[in-house]
Amino acid sequence: MPRHVLAVLGQPRAAAAVLGAAGDLALLLGAAVEALVVRCPPEATILPTEEILTEAERAALEVGERQRIASLRGLFDAWAARAGGPAAAWAETAGDAGGIVAERGRRSDLLVLERPARRNRPPGREALHAALFATSRPVLLVPADSLDTLGRRVAIAWKDDRRAVKAVLAAMPVLERAERVFVLAGVREGAPPPALPPVLAEHGVSAEIHPLALGPRGTFGAALLAAARGLGADLLVMGAYAHSPLSELILGGVTRHVLAETGIPVLMRH
């Protein structure tokens, strides 16, 4: 069965980065790309606590939505016409973004989305949570200004739990071809130095271990991103959320910090 990468297109400013990353991974996996755009009714773009839409506001939102989709279609057509890329198809549908991403994502091998904005509003919030928690698939989150390369120098945020192992296994086709792999492992003061994850040795992947001191809550995410930047990583691999999504939103956390601040693509698996 042919493999399938689902590229969920949200805002035009990030579409080129999402399509580029999806194309790179599709070529690596021998997969086709489906570019998914969800048409959103005006009600889906506001928070429940915001005012009721007036007719004028509704009309303006509908015009903006048509312009967004037209821009995305133009960007997709230009990208798909380039020589040497993977097979690609456009899919446009209307409805609940979370439900659509969950349903189509479960039929895909990997999802690629834009990195969420600092204030992640609907429907982008629903699409992100559906991708991470309702598909059981790896998810690549791509900043709008991502790097020219993807997967040459890979950093792994390592914690010895099932989420990190699943993320590493999902990234294995990239890790096996990477020029260098860095394992960034948190270590508490006085603890023995960490060892390389057995899952890498089992798949013949050479890596360098880089211990990172575990400090107060809220600081490890910043240290993790700083280390990845310092090593010149063009991809970060990590498990998604240490607790429930609600707990992360209330308490903060490494995953939330990385999503808000990363300047490089992040491959996650819950």
Secondary structure, 3 states (H helix, E strand, C coil): CCEEEEEECCCHHHHHHHHHHHHHHHHHHCEEEEEEEEECCHHHHCCCCCCCCCHHHHHHHHHHHHHHHHHHHHHHHHHHCCCCCCCEEEEEEECCHHHHHHHHHCCCCEEEEECCCCCCCCCHHHHHHHHHHCCCCCEEEECCCCCCCCCCEEEEEECCCHHHHHHHHHCHHHHCCCCEEEEEEEECCCCCCCCCCHHHHHCCCCCEEEEEECCCCCCHHHHHHHHHHHCCCCEEEEECCCCCHHHHHHHCCHHHHHHHHCCCCEEEEC
